[in-house]
Amino acid sequence: MARWNRNIRVARVVSGARARDNSGFLRELQGFIVSLLSFMKWLSVSSWSVRLHESQYAYPIIESLHVWTLCVFFGLAVLFDLRLLGWALRRVPVAEMSRRLLPWTVGGFILMVITGTLLFSAIPVRTYQNIFFRFKMLLLLLAGLNVWIFQSKVYRSIETWGRNAVPPRSARIAGGLSLILWIGIIISGRMIAYNWFDCDRQPQPAIINSLTGCAPSATND
């Protein structure tokens, strides 16, 4: 009986320590999010952000370049993903497609990121708190993880399957995930323009305010 009580006390101490660790982590995370929002607010009133947002030519030109580079990147990525799925260009070796498409794909991606960053800096607070932007960033993270897994594991054995009309299952999964994720990224990016769930459009469902970091009382004041 004494041993049982001692085990219970130990379990309570451990659970209490874990709860304190979790609450500490949540406080740190909340502080980081608040500091990020503060930075976005500072950026939004900076001369750079204001000039870019109010520019008659710079903003639309950058936006057009962003869409154009997205088309280049996505078009080439779709070709490669369809080859991985075994749905197109079956006679072309995967390594040969990668060699020819990769430089253009990487170039398109770099320009897309640069122009996207500039667009973000023009409207930082609204974009940062936009639920579609956050979902887009999550999908981008998953897409990057998918590429890393493919390059570090699947692509290493390309000599054994690169000429097959239908690649192995792992390669097909990577290609399918890439297609799904990038379609989601494009749709999310397009939806950023709509203000359905913006912080200044209250009331919103509590889950929306939680996911976007909106504070309704502060917004309505």
C-alpha positions in Angstrom: 0.0 0.0 0.0 2.8 2.4 0.9 4.6 1.6 -2.4 1.3 2.2 -4.3 0.9 5.6 -2.6 4.5 6.5 -3.4 4.0 5.6 -7.1 1.0 7.8 -7.2 3.0 10.7 -5.7 5.7 10.2 -8.2 3.2 10.1 -11.1 1.7 13.4 -9.8 5.1 15.1 -9.6 6.0 13.9 -13.1 2.6 15.0 -14.6 2.9 18.4 -12.8 6.4 18.9 -14.2 5.2 18.1 -17.7 2.3 20.5 -17.3 4.7 23.2 -16.2 7.0 22.5 -19.1 4.1 22.6 -21.6 2.7 25.8 -20.1 6.2 27.4 -20.3 6.5 26.3 -23.9 3.1 27.8 -24.7 4.0 31.1 -23.1 7.3 31.2 -25.1 5.4 30.4 -28.3 2.8 33.1 -27.5 5.5 35.6 -26.9 7.2 34.7 -30.1 3.9 35.1 -32.0 3.3 38.5 -30.4 6.8 39.7 -31.2 6.3 38.6 -34.8 3.0 40.6 -35.0 4.8 43.6 -33.5 7.5 43.3 -36.2 4.8 43.1 -38.9 3.2 46.3 -37.5 6.5 48.0 -37.6 7.1 46.9 -41.1 3.7 48.1 -42.3 4.4 51.7 -41.3 8.0 51.7 -42.7 8.7 53.9 -45.7 9.6 50.9 -47.8 6.3 49.1 -47.2 4.2 52.2 -47.6 5.9 53.2 -50.9 5.7 49.7 -52.3 2.0 49.3 -51.4 1.0 52.7 -52.8 3.2 52.6 -55.9 1.3 52.9 -59.1 3.7 50.7 -61.0 6.0 48.7 -58.7 3.4 46.6 -56.9 1.5 45.5 -60.0 4.7 44.7 -61.8 6.0 42.6 -58.9 2.6 40.9 -58.7 2.7 40.1 -62.4 6.3 38.7 -62.1 5.2 36.6 -59.1 2.3 35.0 -61.1 4.6 34.5 -64.2 7.3 32.8 -62.2 4.7 30.7 -60.4 3.4 29.5 -63.8 7.0 28.6 -64.9 7.7 26.8 -61.7 4.4 25.0 -61.4 4.3 24.0 -65.1 7.8 22.4 -64.9 7.0 20.8 -61.6 3.8 19.2 -63.0 5.8 17.7 -65.9 8.2 16.1 -63.5 5.5 14.9 -61.1 3.5 13.4 -64.0 6.6 11.5 -65.0 7.1 10.2 -61.5 3.5 9.1 -61.5 4.0 7.3 -64.8 1.3 9.2 -66.5 3.3 11.1 -69.1 6.6 11.1 -70.9 7.2 7.4 -70.0 10.0 7.0 -72.5 12.1 9.8 -71.1 14.4 8.8 -68.2 13.6 10.5 -65.0 17.3 11.6 -64.5 17.3 13.2 -67.9 14.1 15.2 -67.1 15.5 16.3 -63.8 18.8 17.4 -65.5 16.9 19.5 -68.1 14.1 20.9 -65.9 15.8 21.5 -62.6 17.8 24.7 -63.5 14.6 26.4 -64.8 12.5 25.0 -61.9 15.0 26.3 -59.3 15.3 29.7 -61.1 11.5 30.0 -61.2 11.2 29.1 -57.5 13.9 31.6 -56.5 12.2 34.5 -58.4 8.8 33.4 -57.1 10.1 33.6 -53.5 11.7 37.0 -54.0 8.6 38.5 -55.6 6.4 36.8 -53.0 8.5 38.3 -50.2 8.2 41.8 -51.7 4.4 41.4 -52.0 4.2 40.3 -48.4 6.3 43.3 -47.2 3.8 45.6 -48.9 0.9 44.4 -46.8 2.5 42.6 -43.9 0.0 42.7 -41.1 -3.1 41.7 -43.1 -1.1 39.0 -44.9 0.4 37.6 -41.8 -2.9 37.3 -40.1 -4.7 35.9 -43.2 -5.8 32.3 -42.6 -5.2 31.4 -46.3 -1.6 32.7 -46.1 -0.9 30.6 -43.0 -2.4 27.6 -44.7 -0.2 28.3 -47.7 2.9 28.5 -45.5 2.0 25.1 -43.9 1.6 23.5 -47.4 4.9 25.0 -48.5 6.6 23.5 -45.5 5.1 20.1 -46.3 6.1 20.5 -50.0 9.6 21.2 -48.9 9.6 18.2 -46.6 8.3 16.0 -49.5 11.2 17.2 -51.8 13.7 16.6 -49.1 12.5 13.0 -48.5 12.4 12.3 -52.2 15.9 13.7 -52.8 17.5 12.1 -49.8 16.0 8.7 -50.1 14.1 7.9 -53.3 16.2 9.8 -55.8 19.5 8.1 -54.6 18.4 4.8 -56.3 17.3 6.4 -59.5 19.8 4.4 -61.5 17.8 1.3 -60.8 14.3 2.7 -61.7 14.9 5.9 -63.7 14.2 4.3 -67.1 11.1 2.4 -66.0 7.8 3.5 -67.6 6.2 3.4 -64.2 8.5 4.4 -61.3 8.4 2.6 -57.9 5.6 3.3 -55.4 7.8 5.7 -53.3 8.5 7.9 -56.3 4.8 7.9 -57.3 3.8 8.9 -53.8 6.3 11.8 -53.9 5.0 12.9 -57.3 1.3 12.7 -56.2 1.9 14.5 -53.0 3.8 17.2 -54.8 0.9 17.8 -57.2 -1.7 17.9 -54.4 0.4 20.2 -52.2 1.2 22.7 -55.0 -2.4 22.8 -56.2 -3.3 23.6 -52.6 -0.6 26.2 -52.4 -1.8 28.0 -55.6 -5.4 27.9 -54.4 -4.5 29.3 -51.0 -2.4 32.0 -52.5 -5.3 33.1 -54.7 -7.6 33.1 -51.7 -5.4 35.5 -49.8 -7.0 38.3 -51.8 -10.4 37.7 -50.2 -11.1 39.4 -46.9 -13.8 36.9 -45.6 -11.8 36.1 -42.5 -9.8 39.3 -42.0 -9.3 40.5 -38.4 -11.2 43.7 -39.0 -14.3 41.7 -40.1 -15.7 40.7 -36.7 -17.3 38.8 -35.3 -15.5 35.7 -36.6 -15.7 32.1 -35.3 -13.4 31.6 -32.3 -11.4 29.0 -34.2 -10.7 31.5 -37.0 -9.5 34.2 -34.5 -7.3 31.6 -32.8 -5.7 30.4 -36.1 -5.1 33.9 -37.3 -4.0 35.4 -34.0 -6.8 38.0 -34.1 -7.8 39.8 -31.0 -11.5 41.0 -31.6 -11.6 43.4 -28.7 -8.4 45.1 -29.9 -9.6 45.1 -33.5 -13.0 46.7 -32.6 -11.5 49.4 -30.5 
